[in-house]
Amino acid sequence: MFYLLHGEDEFTNREHLKKLRRQGDFGFNQDVYNGADSDVKTIIMSSNTLPFLSEQRLIIVEGLPKKKRGETTQDASPAQDTPKSGKARKGKKSSATAGRAGFEKALAEHVAILPATTVLIVLIEEALDSNNTLLKAGEKHGKVIQSTLPKGAALEKWITNRAKSIEVKIAPDAIAILANFIGNDLRLLANELDKLATYVGKGATIKIEDVRQLSAQVQEARIFDLTDALAQRNRKQALNILHDLLGDGEPPLKLISTITSQVRSLLLVKELAQKGMRAPQIASTLGVAPFIADKSLRQVGNFSALQLENTYRQLMATDAALKRSRLTPEMALDLLVVNFGL
């Protein structure tokens, strides 16, 4: 059996992969290959090998070779270059050396003659074009599962269904705050829901108060709203958000620490953006969630590097003043908001 899992929704792709792995009895007959680094001939030879002490062999290929500049599906080696035995003919160019197109073509040809004892799963974290060779092979000889990231109402439905799958309910306003502040980072959402479900207990309902109390990601995102308001020089809105956070029981020193961390991130994001990096690259470089990189990238245009450096120094001074009890927490934070970005 051949399964092709593709699409930009990496979390759901991985969920499907876990489910498929549990369905078979593969024992020690499991091989995982990185498609970007592996020779397609090696993958085919493993696939053609009979399983040992088990009825099936599992072959997983994660990713594909990088597409060369200007490469098209016509750049693949001829079909006869990779015969059914999986061995390249002498003197012929291996399909593995023909780039991504050759890799896809050789694998697609193998899918058509896949041994009955082999389960081959190819996982690709991008959406394939409808004319893709491997996609066509999957539609004809196996099963294709495409996972797309949910948005809007589909994202809220995903949260509801995920909560149901872990035996809890979730209030509409709690769904909205998770969707608005975390977005469609499904892995992060799943982790937050697992944590909230453990807190409220099986069969209970996750409420907005639970989310605000337990979800560090939501709290961090709410503080992004605070810096958003400050970036727009809307100090009235910033003060309202600040007092809401304090009213929810957010410790002042923790607020200062989180805002400081965000300003530090903004400085780094500004530096990386000036080097031409986009949000996904910035997220990977800094080790932050994609939605945080997106928000930071939108914010940095409102500040000069000098303003951010001055603000960072103000935050450090405010933190020191609070620890020495020279100011009340509310007064220190109010002064910080008023002077932010000056």
C-alpha positions in Angstrom: 0.0 0.0 0.0 1.2 3.5 -0.8 0.2 6.6 1.1 1.1 10.2 0.1 0.8 12.7 2.8 1.3 16.3 1.6 0.3 19.9 2.4 1.6 22.7 4.6 -0.2 21.4 7.7 2.8 19.6 9.2 1.0 18.7 12.5 -1.9 16.9 10.8 0.5 15.1 8.4 2.3 13.8 11.4 -0.9 12.8 13.1 -1.9 10.7 10.0 1.6 9.2 10.0 1.3 8.1 13.6 -2.1 6.5 12.9 -0.8 4.6 9.9 2.2 3.3 11.9 -0.1 1.9 14.5 -2.3 0.1 12.0 0.3 -2.4 10.9 2.5 -5.0 12.5 5.9 -4.1 11.2 8.1 -5.3 14.1 11.7 -4.5 13.3 10.9 -4.0 9.6 10.8 -0.2 9.7 13.0 2.2 7.7 12.8 6.0 7.7 14.6 8.0 5.0 15.2 11.7 4.6 14.2 12.3 1.0 16.5 15.3 0.7 19.6 13.2 1.5 18.8 9.6 0.5 19.5 7.9 -2.8 16.2 6.8 -4.3 17.8 3.4 -5.4 18.5 2.6 -1.7 14.8 3.4 -0.8 13.6 1.1 -3.6 15.9 -1.7 -2.7 14.7 -1.5 1.0 11.1 -1.5 -0.3 11.7 -4.6 -2.3 13.2 -6.5 0.7 10.9 -9.1 2.2 10.0 -8.5 5.9 11.6 -10.6 8.6 9.4 -12.2 11.2 6.5 -10.0 10.3 3.9 -9.8 7.5 4.8 -6.3 6.3 7.7 -3.9 5.9 7.2 -0.1 6.5 9.2 2.4 4.5 8.8 6.1 5.4 10.2 8.9 3.2 10.2 12.3 4.8 10.6 15.1 2.3 12.0 15.4 -1.2 15.3 16.6 -2.7 15.4 20.4 -3.2 14.3 21.5 -6.6 17.1 22.9 -8.7 16.8 26.3 -10.2 14.7 26.0 -13.4 14.0 22.3 -12.9 10.8 20.9 -14.3 9.2 17.4 -14.3 10.7 17.0 -17.8 14.2 17.0 -16.3 13.8 13.5 -14.9 15.8 10.6 -16.2 14.1 8.2 -18.7 11.9 5.5 -17.2 14.3 2.8 -18.3 17.2 4.2 -16.2 15.7 2.7 -13.0 14.4 -0.8 -13.8 12.1 -2.8 -11.6 14.9 -4.4 -9.7 15.8 -1.0 -8.3 19.4 -1.1 -9.8 20.5 1.6 -12.1 21.9 0.4 -15.5 25.6 0.6 -16.0 26.7 3.8 -17.8 23.4 5.4 -17.2 22.7 8.4 -15.1 21.0 7.5 -11.8 17.6 9.1 -11.2 18.9 10.2 -7.8 21.4 12.5 -9.6 18.6 14.0 -11.8 17.4 16.2 -8.9 13.9 16.2 -7.5 12.1 15.4 -10.7 14.2 12.2 -11.2 13.6 11.2 -7.6 9.9 11.7 -7.9 9.7 9.8 -11.2 11.7 6.8 -10.0 9.6 6.6 -6.8 6.4 6.9 -8.8 7.4 4.1 -11.1 8.2 1.9 -8.1 4.8 2.7 -6.6 3.2 1.0 -9.6 4.9 -2.3 -8.8 5.1 -2.0 -5.0 5.4 -5.4 -3.3 2.3 -6.5 -1.5 4.4 -6.9 1.7 5.5 -3.2 1.7 3.7 -0.2 3.1 5.4 2.9 1.6 4.5 6.3 3.1 5.9 9.6 1.6 5.4 12.7 3.8 5.9 16.1 2.1 5.3 19.3 4.1 4.1 21.3 1.1 1.2 21.1 -1.3 2.0 19.3 -4.5 0.7 20.5 -7.9 -2.1 18.5 -9.5 0.3 17.4 -12.4 3.0 16.2 -10.0 4.2 12.7 -11.0 4.2 11.3 -7.4 0.7 12.8 -6.8 -0.7 11.1 -9.9 0.9 7.8 -8.8 -0.7 8.1 -5.4 -4.1 8.8 -6.9 -3.8 5.7 -9.2 -2.0 3.2 -7.0 -2.5 4.3 -3.4 -4.1 6.9 -1.2 -3.4 10.7 -1.1 -4.1 12.7 2.0 -3.7 16.5 1.7 -3.6 18.6 4.9 -4.2 22.3 4.7 -4.1 24.8 7.6 -7.5 25.8 8.8 -8.5 29.4 9.0 -11.5 31.4 10.4 -14.5 29.2 11.2 -12.6 26.1 10.1 -9.9 26.8 12.8 -12.6 27.2 15.5 -14.2 24.0 14.4 -10.8 22.3 14.6 -10.3 23.5 18.2 -13.8 22.2 19.1 -13.2 18.8 17.6 -9.7 18.6 19.2 -11.2 19.3 22.6 -13.9 16.6 22.0 -11.2 14.1 21.0 -9.6 14.5 24.4 -12.9 14.3 26.2 -13.5 17.9 27.2 -15.8 20.7 26.1 -14.7 24.3 25.4 -16.6 27.5 25.7 -17.1 29.7 22.6 -15.1 32.6 24.0 -12.3 30.3 25.0 -12.2 29.0 21.4 -12.1 32.5 20.1 -9.2 33.6 22.3 -7.2 30.6 21.4 -7.9 31.1 17.7 -7.2 34.8 17.8 -4.0 34.7 19.8 -2.4 31.4 18.8 -3.7 31.2 15.2 -3.3 28.0 13.2 -0.2 26.7 14.8 -1.9 23.4 15.3 0.9 21.7 17.3 0.9 24.6 19.8 -2.9 24.6 20.0 -2.9 20.9 20.6 -0.4 21.2 23.4 -2.4 24.1 25.0 -5.6 22.1 24.8 -3.9 19.0 26.4 -2.7 21.2 29.2 -6.1 22.8 29.7 -7.9 19.4 29.6 -5.6 18.0 32.3 -6.4 21.1 34.4 -10.2 21.0 34.1 -10.6 17.2 34.1 -12.4 14.8 31.8 -15.9 15.8 30.8 -15.5 19.4 32.1 -15.6 22.6 30.1 -12.6 24.8 29.3 -13.5 28.4 30.0 -11.9 31.6 29.0 -10.7 32.1 32.6 -8.8 28.8 32.4 -7.2 29.9 29.1 -6.1 33.2 30.5 -4.7 31.6 33.6 -2.9 28.7 32.1 -1.9 29.5 28.6 1.4 31.3 28.5 1.1 31.6 24.7 -2.2 33.5 25.1 -0.8 35.8 27.8 2.2 36.5 25.6 0.0 37.3 22.7 -2.2 39.6 24.8 1.0 41.5 25.7 1.6 41.7 22.0 -1.7 43.6 21.9 -0.2 46.0 24.4 3.0 46.6 22.4 0.8 46.9 19.3 -1.1 49.7 20.9 2.2 51.3 22.0 3.6 50.9 18.5 0.6 52.9 17.2 1.2 55.5 19.9 -2.3 54.7 21.3 -1.4 55.1 25.0 -5.0 55.1 26.1 -5.6 51.6 24.6 -2.3 50.4 26.0 -3.2 51.5 29.5 -6.5 49.8 29.2 -4.9 46.5 28.2 -2.3 46.9 30.9 -4.9 47.3 33.6 -6.9 44.4 32.2 -3.8 42.2 32.5 -3.2 43.4 36.1 -6.9 42.8 36.9 -6.5 39.2 35.7 -3.9 38.7 38.3 -0.8 39.0 36.0 2.2 39.7 38.4 3.8 43.1 37.5 7.3 41.7 37.5 6.2 39.0 35.1 4.7 41.6 32.9 7.9 43.6 32.8 9.9 40.4 32.1 7.6 39.4 29.2 7.5 42.9 27.7 11.3 43.1 28.0 11.6 39.7 26.2 9.4 41.0 23.4 11.3 44.2 23.0 14.5 42.1 22.8 12.9 39.9 20.2 11.8 43.0 18.2 15.4 44.2 18.2 16.6 40.8 16.8 13.7 40.6 14.3 14.5 44.1 13.0 18.2 43.1 12.6 17.2 39.9 10.7 14.6 41.6 8.6 17.2 44.2 7.5 19.3 41.2 6.3 16.4 40.1 4.1 15.0 37.3 6.2 11.2 36.5 6.0 9.0 35.4 8.9 9.6 31.6 8.6 13.4 32.1 8.5 13.2 34.5 11.5 11.1 32.0 13.5 13.5 29.2 12.8 16.6 31.4 13.6 15.2 32.7 16.9 13.5 29.5 17.9 10.1 31.2 18.3 6.6 30.3 17.2 5.7 31.4 13.7 2.8 33.6 14.8 5.2 35.5 17.1 7.7 36.1 14.2 4.8 37.3 12.1 3.5 39.7 14.8 7.1 41.0 15.5 7.7 41.6 11.8 4.6 43.7 11.5 5.6 45.7 14.6 9.2 46.5 13.9 8.4 49.0 11.1 6.8 51.3 13.8 10.1 51.7 15.6 13.6 52.7 14.8 16.5 50.6 16.2 17.3 53.6 18.5 13.8 53.7 19.9 13.8 50.0 20.7 17.2 50.3 22.4 16.0 53.2 24.5 12.8 51.3 25.4 14.9 48.3 26.4 16.9 50.4 28.8 13.7 51.9 30.2 12.4 48.4 30.9 15.5 47.4 32.7 15.3 50.5 34.8 11.7 49.9 35.6 12.4 46.3 36.6 15.2 47.5 38.9 12.9 50.2 40.5 10.2 47.6 41.2 12.6 45.2 42.8 13.9 48.0 45.1 10.3 49.0 45.9 11.0 52.6 44.8 7.7 52.6 42.9 4.4 50.9 43.2 3.9 48.3 40.5 1.0 50.1 38.9 2.8 53.4 38.9 5.9 51.9 37.4 4.0 50.2 34.6 1.9 53.3 33.9 5.1 55.4 33.6 6.6 52.8 31.3 3.5 52.9 29.0 3.6 56.7 28.9 7.3 56.8 28.0 7.4 53.8 25.7 9.2 54.3 22.5 10.3 57.9 23.3 
